[in-house]
Amino acid sequence: MPKMLLKKILNLTCILDKVYKWVASSTAEKNTFISCIWKLNQRYLRKKIDFVNVSAQLLEESVPSGENQSVAGGDEEAVDEYQELNAREEQDIEIMMEGCEYAISNAEAFAEKLSRELQVLDGANIQSIMASEKQVNILMTLLDEALKEVDQIELKLSSYEEMLQSVKEQMDQISESNHLIHLSNTNNVKLLSEIEFLVNHMDLAKGHIKALHEGDLASSRGIEACTNAADALLQCMNVALRPGHDMLYAVKQQQQRFSDLREQFARRLASHLNNVFVQQGHDQSSTLAQHSIELTLPNHHPFHRDLLRYAKLMEWLKSTEYGKYEGLTKNYMDYLSRLYEREIKDFFEVAKIKMTGTTKEGKKFGLHGSSGKLTGSTSSLNKLSVQGSGNRRSQSSSLLDMGNMSASDLDVADRTKFDKIFEQVLSELEPLCLAEQDFISKFFKLQQHQSMGTTTNEAEEMDGGTLSRSHNSGVPQAISSEKDMIRQMMIKIFRCIEPELNNLIALGDKIDSFNSLYMLVKMSHHVWTAQNVDPASFLSTTLGNVLVTVKRNFDKCISNQIKQMEEVKISKKSKVGILTFVAEFEEFAALAESIFKNAERRGDLDKAYIKLIRSVFINVEKVANESQKTPRDVVMMENFHRIFATLSRLKISCLEAEKKEAKQKYTDHLQSYVIYSLGQPLEKLNHFFEGVEARVAQGIREEEVSYQLAFNKQELRKVIKEYPGKEVKKGLDNLYKKVDKHLCEEENLLQVVWHSMQDEFIRQYKHFEGLIARCYPGSGVTMEFTIQDILDYCSSIAQSH
């Protein structure tokens, strides 16, 4: 038990292993003791003790009243301070209690004893203190001296503090002065940095200024110096100024100086380049006479090479003074368009003269003066007049006579010459345009690797010499692309190419309509090449437009041939032979196949073939029906034989069906002509056996035909006797002569027809022999001649003629 609980006599009984009794002096102490016991029970005992006849309010952790709270707080502190006795303490208590036998049985007596001993100890302590009073006085004296020393120290500390306060104020002043010095140094460093920035970025070297004022723009070294100076000036003007720089007077003054320097140099550069453009026109004009003799265009490469030295300066001008850049662009187009117009017109004049042979001959085709323009219109087409084979060369017109020239005046050499001249013209124009376009792109710094179209309005606006530009900033409006600008410049510079090409094409077509075939192939190839390089380029567009004209002439050539076929007239007094348009189709096809070999536009020719061959078929049949001198079968046979031979030789894949049709028509009409012709030499014999066959067809048995009065054996012998071998040979000879008159020599079908007649005659002979054997069995009636006789007669007749 704690000692504090043993100082009081408690009136309280607890039944534990023994009976203990405590007496409290008041109710509050009793309640406090019980509460403390209950808390100890709750906190430290596993087996809880039951409290009987104790109010439930005492058995709670907290007491609501203020007083009780304070008491309970004290108890809690006492309980918290309670510590279990260790082994030594228990041993000492046990020894003390053993010295007093009644300690357990009489706690009050034990407490009194302890109290007396405590008083004895307190008295001893007081006596000991009294004995040491002298030492206490000495100690007090020492404390007083210590206090005096402390006061002196405090005085010194106060003086030191006053001194330190003065030092502190001085240090604060020094610190503030150092801050101001640091701030001043920082500002000076920043100011120096700003000045260095402005000096480094806005200071133009004297050498650059001199180059811009006086630099030689004619020499390579001077151009390089001016280019470097212009770049340096541009860098100075485009420097990104920091905030506030633009308010500095020196900066404003320097910017104005740069602006004036830029304008002066831009003026000087534009004036010099304009002079170069003008000089180029004079220099190139001096070479025109030399190039006019040969079919070549002057070379502009040296001029381009010299001007490309100014390319960087043009780029500088474009980014700084767009107005002057635009003016130079316009002047370049004006000067060069006039120069190229003279060169190209003279070039085409030479080409036209070479095509027609001489200037005098050229007048036949409407060439007048140096401009080489075509006058007049294409002569009307003459109608074909088909005459006999003996005077075929005297026909009034042919399919080749598309102008005022006869077929005899034109040959392969003339067409080859035209083809070479036309190819030379295109070969000279193509590199000229490509070189100029490449130069424009490099010199005027325009990108040409874009694929944008050019509208007609844009081209017309460019042709008027104006380039769209912004009204506010001087920067060009979005024309659609720089590619468009290149095309517009090319259209203005080479505006005469397309009209001159169209005039040349018209002349070639007037000389010979078949020249449209050469022009279609050549033009198609050059258009295909140009489109592979750049489909939207000026060259590709221009050649494409001209190709439309060439294709139109080609279609016109085909239409004219068809029209002439339909208007063909034949002579009533001479045999027809091979029709002119059939021969001309053969010539056209052979020429076309040689021209269109490996050509890009083979489809156009195949379509023309289909139109022509169908017209040939229709009009051959039309002429055959109208023919009076020559049998229809002969006209059909000979002409379709020629058509079949032509198609077989040329092997035109798109006309395979027509080739088979021509062969079939030729075979059918050959057979028809042979059968018709053989009916005349043995006319009575043919009629007799036709009657026999008619009776058999009516139902009379073959062996009973001989009993018919008109077809008995006597009538048969009578008819046979009219055709002895001599008469048969005479009839065959007359037939041969007649066939010879019908057929034309140039097709050489006489022997073919004669051999077919021989075979057909032998077939008829065998047929007659069979009818005699079946209808007149055992009569002994035979023909007056044999098959061998027929072979001998035919061979003899053919050899004699």
Secondary structure, 3 states (H helix, E strand, C coil): CCHHHHCCCCCEEEECCCEEEECCCCHHHHHHHHHHHHHHHHHHCCCCCCCCCCCHHHHCCCCCCHHHHHHHHHHHHHHHHCCCCCHHHHHHHHHHHHCCHHHCCCHHHHHHHHHHHHHHHHHHHHHHHHHCHHHHHHHHHHHHHHHHHHHHHHHHHHHHHHHHHHHHHHHHHHHHHHHHHHHHHHHHHHHHHHHHHHHHHHCCCHHHHHHHHHCCCCCHHHHHHHHHHHHHHHHHHCCCCCCCHHHCHHHHHHHHHHHHHHHHHHHHHHHHHHHHHHHHHHHHHCCHHHHHHCCCCCCCHHHHHHHHHHHHHHHHHHHHCHHHHHHHHHHHHHHHHHHHHHHHHHHHHHHHHHHHCCHHHHHHHCEECCCCEECCCCCCCCCCEECCHHHHHHCCCCCCCCCCCCHHHCCHHHHHHHHHHHHHHHHHHHHHHHHHHHHHHHHCCCCCCCCCCCCHHHHHHHHCCCCCCCCCCCCCCCCCCHHHHHHHHHHHHCCCHHHHHHHHHHHHHHHCCCHHHHHHHHHHHHHHHHHHHCCCCHHHHHHHHHHHHHHHHHHHHHHHHHHHHHCCEECCCCCCCCCHHHHHHHHHHHHHHHHCCCCCCHHHHHHHHHHHHHHHHHHHHHHHHHCCCCCHHHHHHHHHHHHHHHHHHHCCHHHHHHHHHHHHHHHHHHHHHHHHHHCCCCHHHHHHHHHHHHHHHCCCCHHHHHHCHHHCHHHHHHHHHCCCHHHHHHHHHHHHHHHHHHCCCCCCCHHHHHHHHHHHHHHHHHHHHHHHHHHCCCCCCCCCCCHHHHHHHHHHHHHHC
